[in-house]
Amino acid sequence: MGYQFIHLESYSRKADAKGRSTDFIFAEASRKPQASVHVSNPLPPVVVYGVGIEEVQEMHDTAASTATINVKGGHVRKLARDKKTLHTVVASHPCTMDEIGAVPERRKDAEEWERRTVQWLKDQYGDDLKSVIRHEDESHYHIHAYVVPIDEPGMSALKYHPGTTAKRAIMAAGPIEDEDVKALSKRADAAYKKAMREWQDSYHEAVAVPCGLTRLGPQRRRLSREEWQREQVQAKALQQTVERARQVKSSGEAFIEKTKSEAAAIRTDAAQKREAAARAAQAALHAEQQARKAQEEATEAASRAERYSGVSGKLRAMWDALGESKLATKIREEFAAEIARVQAFAKMVQARLNDEEKRRREAERKVHEAVQDAERARDAAVRMQIERDRAWALVPPERRQELAAAAPGMRMTLRPSAKKDNR
């Protein structure tokens, strides 16, 4: 097959010494003419994960233009244009586009490599991984990943550069005992290289080994063709071993799951059988109790039958019946007087209740009659007053004065209508 290739780089909005800025990187990814001169026949990129390049650029530019950082003195300022705010990763498969197009097995291998690489990128960068695209217009099958640390204070893309992060940690801690600046810088560089090797090892373990790729190529190690072919055979064997291990693991997990299911079914069936046995035992116990009770009743009935069998039994039965009759009569006699007293008391209470009800009804009748009499008297007084008012209204004014002078104590009360006539 070949060896793995994966590379990372961070960019700022200001162009670096090679003229590469975030605008240039986005333009190259989207295959704009001014940034695609290295491609003879540019094709639009294929989105493998996340959003398209235009959306990523808009997301990045908006966040970078509004992001701020805190500086000394408690001041806040916007990000400098040379602050690296975009992190990128490019990974390439050893197969060419011609091979993938001509051999279906090669395309299948490349797609599996792509799937594993995207998953590794997601594990590395989480939600900050905004897009993964594939370019199919160059010689080899490869993908680009774009990481935008929007939630990071200051949008520092270098936090995703393992080498830079490790080197800065050493430099920030300062020199150890008897270490000068040169030794400190050398130790920081060693930490940088170690972190980058670990990053490459992580990709190799997660992607390259399952895909049959070697860790390094032949040229860097000056391998002969025979040595390189032998290493490729080893890588392929390792891939097959890993694949078999994966299959064994999958089969083992399936067997374990099946065993768990069967065990659960057995436990459920056993529990059901235990419940059924408990119910059967309870029913048997109840039946036994019923049978014992029936047996006792049968024994008592047999004893009673034996007691009353024959002539002597009949005489005994008659005597027992006579005794029961006398007992009942005695009980009735003892309680007869008490029952009579209770009945008499009940009759007396009922009589009193009836008398009270009669008195209540009589009182209500009298109140009703009094109200009616009062209403009739009121109506008669009103009518009499009306007649007086009418009679007084017919008396001439001069006559009214004479009557008033002759009998001042008998002046008639005038209603409003009469007063109106006197005006």
GIPE-V938341 format. One record per residue. N is the residue number from 1. SS is DSSP state (alpha for helix, beta for strand, coil for the rest). PHI is phi in degrees with one decimal (999 if undefined). Layout:
n:N ss:SS phi:PHI
n:N ss:SS phi:PHI
This chain:
n:1 ss:coil phi:999
n:2 ss:beta phi:158.6
n:3 ss:beta phi:-121.9
n:4 ss:coil phi:-75.7
n:5 ss:beta phi:-140.1
n:6 ss:beta phi:-147.0
n:7 ss:beta phi:-142.5
n:8 ss:beta phi:-124.6
n:9 ss:beta phi:-161.3
n:10 ss:beta phi:-117.3
n:11 ss:beta phi:-134.2
n:12 ss:beta phi:-116.3
n:13 ss:coil phi:-70.6
n:14 ss:coil phi:-88.9
n:15 ss:coil phi:-65.9
n:16 ss:coil phi:-84.7
n:17 ss:coil phi:-62.9
n:18 ss:coil phi:-91.2
n:19 ss:coil phi:80.3
n:20 ss:coil phi:-100.7
n:21 ss:coil phi:-125.6
n:22 ss:alpha phi:-62.7
n:23 ss:alpha phi:-61.4
n:24 ss:alpha phi:-66.7
n:25 ss:alpha phi:-62.7
n:26 ss:alpha phi:-65.6
n:27 ss:alpha phi:-65.8
n:28 ss:alpha phi:-65.8
n:29 ss:alpha phi:-64.3
n:30 ss:coil phi:-85.7
n:31 ss:coil phi:63.9
n:32 ss:coil phi:-73.4
n:33 ss:alpha phi:-54.4
n:34 ss:alpha phi:-67.5
n:35 ss:alpha phi:-115.1
n:36 ss:coil phi:-125.3
n:37 ss:coil phi:-69.4
n:38 ss:coil phi:-82.1
n:39 ss:coil phi:-111.0
n:40 ss:coil phi:-70.3
n:41 ss:coil phi:-135.6
n:42 ss:coil phi:-61.5
n:43 ss:coil phi:-125.5
n:44 ss:coil phi:-61.3
n:45 ss:coil phi:-69.9
n:46 ss:beta phi:-103.5
n:47 ss:beta phi:-76.6
n:48 ss:beta phi:-95.3
n:49 ss:beta phi:-150.9
n:50 ss:beta phi:79.5
n:51 ss:coil phi:-106.7
n:52 ss:coil phi:-75.8
n:53 ss:alpha phi:-63.1
n:54 ss:alpha phi:-60.7
n:55 ss:alpha phi:-65.4
n:56 ss:alpha phi:-64.2
n:57 ss:alpha phi:-63.7
n:58 ss:alpha phi:-62.9
n:59 ss:alpha phi:-61.8
n:60 ss:alpha phi:-66.2
n:61 ss:alpha phi:-64.3
n:62 ss:alpha phi:-63.8
n:63 ss:alpha phi:-66.7
n:64 ss:alpha phi:-67.2
n:65 ss:alpha phi:-74.8
n:66 ss:alpha phi:-108.5
n:67 ss:coil phi:-69.9
n:68 ss:beta phi:-134.1
n:69 ss:beta phi:-133.2
n:70 ss:beta phi:-91.3
n:71 ss:coil phi:-117.1
n:72 ss:alpha phi:-61.5
n:73 ss:alpha phi:86.4
n:74 ss:alpha phi:77.0
n:75 ss:coil phi:-85.9
n:76 ss:beta phi:-124.0
n:77 ss:beta phi:-137.1
n:78 ss:beta phi:-72.3
n:79 ss:coil phi:-67.0
n:80 ss:coil phi:-71.3
n:81 ss:coil phi:-70.1
n:82 ss:coil phi:-91.5
n:83 ss:coil phi:-75.9
n:84 ss:beta phi:-75.5
n:85 ss:beta phi:-120.5
n:86 ss:beta phi:-128.3
n:87 ss:beta phi:-112.1
n:88 ss:beta phi:-129.7
n:89 ss:beta phi:-136.7
n:90 ss:beta phi:-120.9
n:91 ss:beta phi:-128.8
n:92 ss:beta phi:-126.5
n:93 ss:beta phi:-92.8
n:94 ss:beta phi:-66.2
n:95 ss:beta phi:-76.3
n:96 ss:beta phi:-82.8
n:97 ss:alpha phi:-65.2
n:98 ss:alpha phi:-65.2
n:99 ss:alpha phi:-63.3
n:100 ss:alpha phi:-65.5
n:101 ss:alpha phi:-72.6
n:102 ss:alpha phi:-92.0
n:103 ss:coil phi:-118.6
n:104 ss:alpha phi:-57.9
n:105 ss:alpha phi:-65.4
n:106 ss:alpha phi:-66.8
n:107 ss:alpha phi:-64.1
n:108 ss:alpha phi:-62.1
n:109 ss:alpha phi:-62.6
n:110 ss:alpha phi:-65.2
n:111 ss:alpha phi:-67.0
n:112 ss:alpha phi:-65.5
n:113 ss:alpha phi:-60.6
n:114 ss:alpha phi:-63.5
n:115 ss:alpha phi:-61.5
n:116 ss:alpha phi:-67.5
n:117 ss:alpha phi:-66.5
n:118 ss:alpha phi:-62.1
n:119 ss:alpha phi:-63.8
n:120 ss:alpha phi:-63.6
n:121 ss:alpha phi:-62.9
n:122 ss:alpha phi:-63.1
n:123 ss:alpha phi:-66.9
n:124 ss:alpha phi:-74.7
n:125 ss:alpha phi:-117.8
n:126 ss:alpha phi:59.6
n:127 ss:alpha phi:-71.1
n:128 ss:alpha phi:-72.9
n:129 ss:beta phi:-75.3
n:130 ss:beta phi:-95.2
n:131 ss:beta phi:-159.5
n:132 ss:beta phi:-132.8
n:133 ss:beta phi:-123.5
n:134 ss:beta phi:-121.4
n:135 ss:beta phi:-102.0
n:136 ss:coil phi:-115.5
n:137 ss:coil phi:-108.2
n:138 ss:coil phi:-116.0
n:139 ss:coil phi:-66.7
n:140 ss:beta phi:-115.2
n:141 ss:beta phi:-69.6
n:142 ss:beta phi:-151.1
n:143 ss:beta phi:-131.8
n:144 ss:beta phi:-121.9
n:145 ss:beta phi:-116.7
n:146 ss:beta phi:-126.0
n:147 ss:beta phi:-115.7
n:148 ss:coil phi:-119.9
n:149 ss:coil phi:-80.2
n:150 ss:coil phi:-63.9
n:151 ss:coil phi:-81.1
n:152 ss:coil phi:-79.8
n:153 ss:coil phi:-57.3
n:154 ss:coil phi:81.8
n:155 ss:coil phi:49.7
n:156 ss:coil phi:-78.7
n:157 ss:alpha phi:-75.2
n:158 ss:alpha phi:-71.9
n:159 ss:alpha phi:-67.7
n:160 ss:alpha phi:-94.5
n:161 ss:coil phi:-98.6
n:162 ss:alpha phi:-62.2
n:163 ss:alpha phi:-65.9
n:164 ss:alpha phi:-61.6
n:165 ss:alpha phi:-61.8
n:166 ss:alpha phi:-66.2
n:167 ss:alpha phi:-66.5
n:168 ss:alpha phi:-64.9
n:169 ss:alpha phi:-64.2
n:170 ss:alpha phi:-66.7
n:171 ss:alpha phi:-66.6
n:172 ss:alpha phi:-69.1
n:173 ss:alpha phi:-70.7
n:174 ss:coil phi:86.1
n:175 ss:coil phi:-69.2
n:176 ss:coil phi:-88.0
n:177 ss:coil phi:-62.4
n:178 ss:coil phi:60.7
n:179 ss:coil phi:-116.8
n:180 ss:coil phi:-90.9
n:181 ss:alpha phi:-63.1
n:182 ss:alpha phi:-64.5
n:183 ss:alpha phi:-66.7
n:184 ss:alpha phi:-62.1
n:185 ss:alpha phi:-65.1
n:186 ss:alpha phi:-65.8
n:187 ss:alpha phi:-66.8
n:188 ss:alpha phi:-66.8
n:189 ss:alpha phi:-64.8
n:190 ss:alpha phi:-63.8
n:191 ss:alpha phi:-64.7
n:192 ss:alpha phi:-60.4
n:193 ss:alpha phi:-65.2
n:194 ss:alpha phi:-62.8
n:195 ss:alpha phi:-65.2
n:196 ss:alpha phi:-69.5
n:197 ss:alpha phi:-64.4
n:198 ss:alpha phi:-64.7
n:199 ss:alpha phi:-64.8
n:200 ss:alpha phi:-65.7
n:201 ss:alpha phi:-63.2
n:202 ss:alpha phi:-61.2
n:203 ss:alpha phi:-67.2
n:204 ss:alpha phi:-63.1
n:205 ss:alpha phi:-68.7
n:206 ss:alpha phi:-82.3
n:207 ss:alpha phi:-122.4
n:208 ss:alpha phi:-64.4
n:209 ss:coil phi:-61.0
n:210 ss:coil phi:-63.8
n:211 ss:coil phi:-98.3
n:212 ss:coil phi:75.8
n:213 ss:beta phi:-103.4
n:214 ss:beta phi:-82.9
n:215 ss:coil phi:-73.0
n:216 ss:coil phi:-129.3
n:217 ss:coil phi:-87.4
n:218 ss:alpha phi:-76.4
n:219 ss:alpha phi:-70.7
n:220 ss:alpha phi:-64.4
n:221 ss:alpha phi:-103.1
n:222 ss:coil phi:55.0
n:223 ss:coil phi:-84.9
n:224 ss:coil phi:-75.3
n:225 ss:alpha phi:-62.4
n:226 ss:alpha phi:-66.0
n:227 ss:alpha phi:-65.8
n:228 ss:alpha phi:-66.6
n:229 ss:alpha phi:-64.9
n:230 ss:alpha phi:-65.0
n:231 ss:alpha phi:-68.7
n:232 ss:alpha phi:-65.8
n:233 ss:alpha phi:-62.3
n:234 ss:alpha phi:-63.6
n:235 ss:alpha phi:-63.2
n:236 ss:alpha phi:-65.5
n:237 ss:alpha phi:-64.6
n:238 ss:alpha phi:-64.6
n:239 ss:alpha phi:-60.6
n:240 ss:alpha phi:-64.3
n:241 ss:alpha phi:-63.6
n:242 ss:alpha phi:-62.6
n:243 ss:alpha phi:-64.5
n:244 ss:alpha phi:-64.1
n:245 ss:alpha phi:-61.9
n:246 ss:alpha phi:-64.8
n:247 ss:alpha phi:-64.7
n:248 ss:alpha phi:-62.2
n:249 ss:alpha phi:-61.2
n:250 ss:alpha phi:-63.5
n:251 ss:alpha phi:-64.8
n:252 ss:alpha phi:-62.9
n:253 ss:alpha phi:-64.0
n:254 ss:alpha phi:-64.8
n:255 ss:alpha phi:-63.8
n:256 ss:alpha phi:-62.3
n:257 ss:alpha phi:-63.7
n:258 ss:alpha phi:-63.4
n:259 ss:alpha phi:-62.7
n:260 ss:alpha phi:-62.0
n:261 ss:alpha phi:-63.8
n:262 ss:alpha phi:-63.0
n:263 ss:alpha phi:-63.3
n:264 ss:alpha phi:-62.9
n:265 ss:alpha phi:-64.4
n:266 ss:alpha phi:-65.0
n:267 ss:alpha phi:-63.2
n:268 ss:alpha phi:-63.4
n:269 ss:alpha phi:-64.2
n:270 ss:alpha phi:-64.0
n:271 ss:alpha phi:-63.5
n:272 ss:alpha phi:-63.3
n:273 ss:alpha phi:-66.2
n:274 ss:alpha phi:-63.0
n:275 ss:alpha phi:-63.5
n:276 ss:alpha phi:-64.1
n:277 ss:alpha phi:-64.8
n:278 ss:alpha phi:-64.0
n:279 ss:alpha phi:-63.7
n:280 ss:alpha phi:-63.5
n:281 ss:alpha phi:-64.9
n:282 ss:alpha phi:-62.7
n:283 ss:alpha phi:-64.4
n:284 ss:alpha phi:-64.7
n:285 ss:alpha phi:-63.7
n:286 ss:alpha phi:-63.8
n:287 ss:alpha phi:-63.4
n:288 ss:alpha phi:-64.4
n:289 ss:alpha phi:-63.1
n:290 ss:alpha phi:-62.9
n:291 ss:alpha phi:-64.0
n:292 ss:alpha phi:-63.6
n:293 ss:alpha phi:-63.1
n:294 ss:alpha phi:-63.6
n:295 ss:alpha phi:-64.3
n:296 ss:alpha phi:-62.5
n:297 ss:alpha phi:-64.2
n:298 ss:alpha phi:-64.4
n:299 ss:alpha phi:-62.4
n:300 ss:alpha phi:-64.9
n:301 ss:alpha phi:-64.0
n:302 ss:alpha phi:-63.2
n:303 ss:alpha phi:-64.0
n:304 ss:alpha phi:-66.3
n:305 ss:alpha phi:-64.2
n:306 ss:alpha phi:-66.1
n:307 ss:alpha phi:-65.0
n:308 ss:coil phi:-101.3
n:309 ss:coil phi:-85.8
n:310 ss:alpha phi:77.0
n:311 ss:alpha phi:-67.8
n:312 ss:alpha phi:-63.0
n:313 ss:alpha phi:-64.3
n:314 ss:alpha phi:-63.5
n:315 ss:alpha phi:-61.8
n:316 ss:alpha phi:-63.7
n:317 ss:alpha phi:-64.0
n:318 ss:alpha phi:-62.4
n:319 ss:alpha phi:-62.4
n:320 ss:alpha phi:-63.7
n:321 ss:alpha phi:-65.9
n:322 ss:alpha phi:-64.1
n:323 ss:alpha phi:-63.2
n:324 ss:alpha phi:-64.0
n:325 ss:alpha phi:-66.4
n:326 ss:alpha phi:-62.0
n:327 ss:alpha phi:-63.3
n:328 ss:alpha phi:-63.5
n:329 ss:alpha phi:-63.2
n:330 ss:alpha phi:-62.8
n:331 ss:alpha phi:-64.7
n:332 ss:alpha phi:-63.3
n:333 ss:alpha phi:-65.6
n:334 ss:alpha phi:-66.3
n:335 ss:alpha phi:-95.7
n:336 ss:alpha phi:-62.9
n:337 ss:alpha phi:-60.9
n:338 ss:alpha phi:-64.5
n:339 ss:alpha phi:-64.6
n:340 ss:alpha phi:-63.1
n:341 ss:alpha phi:-62.2
n:342 ss:alpha phi:-64.7
n:343 ss:alpha phi:-64.0
n:344 ss:alpha phi:-63.2
n:345 ss:alpha phi:-63.0
n:346 ss:alpha phi:-65.2
n:347 ss:alpha phi:-64.4
n:348 ss:alpha phi:-63.3
n:349 ss:alpha phi:-61.4
n:350 ss:alpha phi:-65.0
n:351 ss:alpha phi:-63.7
n:352 ss:alpha phi:-63.2
n:353 ss:alpha phi:-61.8
n:354 ss:alpha phi:-65.1
n:355 ss:alpha phi:-62.6
n:356 ss:alpha phi:-61.9
n:357 ss:alpha phi:-64.4
n:358 ss:alpha phi:-63.7
n:359 ss:alpha phi:-63.0
n:360 ss:alpha phi:-63.1
n:361 ss:alpha phi:-64.7
n:362 ss:alpha phi:-64.1
n:363 ss:alpha phi:-62.8
n:364 ss:alpha phi:-63.2
n:365 ss:alpha phi:-63.9
n:366 ss:alpha phi:-64.0
n:367 ss:alpha phi:-60.6
n:368 ss:alpha phi:-63.3
n:369 ss:alpha phi:-65.7
n:370 ss:alpha phi:-61.2
n:371 ss:alpha phi:-61.6
n:372 ss:alpha phi:-64.8
n:373 ss:alpha phi:-62.1
n:374 ss:alpha phi:-63.2
n:375 ss:alpha phi:-65.2
n:376 ss:alpha phi:-65.6
n:377 ss:alpha phi:-62.3
n:378 ss:alpha phi:-62.1
n:379 ss:alpha phi:-63.5
n:380 ss:alpha phi:-65.6
n:381 ss:alpha phi:-63.6
n:382 ss:alpha phi:-64.0
n:383 ss:alpha phi:-63.1
n:384 ss:alpha phi:-62.0
n:385 ss:alpha phi:-65.1
n:386 ss:alpha phi:-62.5
n:387 ss:alpha phi:-62.8
n:388 ss:alpha phi:-60.6
n:389 ss:alpha phi:-62.9
n:390 ss:alpha phi:-63.7
n:391 ss:alpha phi:-63.5
n:392 ss:alpha phi:-64.4
n:393 ss:alpha phi:-67.9
n:394 ss:alpha phi:-82.4
n:395 ss:coil phi:-76.1
n:396 ss:coil phi:-60.8
n:397 ss:alpha phi:-60.0
n:398 ss:alpha phi:-66.5
n:399 ss:alpha phi:-69.8
n:400 ss:alpha phi:-62.0
n:401 ss:alpha phi:-67.1
n:402 ss:alpha phi:-65.3
n:403 ss:alpha phi:-63.9
n:404 ss:alpha phi:-67.1
n:405 ss:alpha phi:-72.3
n:406 ss:alpha phi:-71.7
n:407 ss:coil phi:-136.5
n:408 ss:alpha phi:-63.5
n:409 ss:alpha phi:-77.3
n:410 ss:alpha phi:-112.4
n:411 ss:coil phi:-65.0
n:412 ss:coil phi:-92.0
n:413 ss:coil phi:-75.6
n:414 ss:coil phi:-92.2
n:415 ss:coil phi:-81.3
n:416 ss:alpha phi:-55.5
n:417 ss:alpha phi:-64.2
n:418 ss:alpha phi:-67.8
n:419 ss:alpha phi:-58.6
n:420 ss:alpha phi:-64.9
n:421 ss:alpha phi:-69.9
n:422 ss:alpha phi:-81.6
n:423 ss:coil phi:-74.1
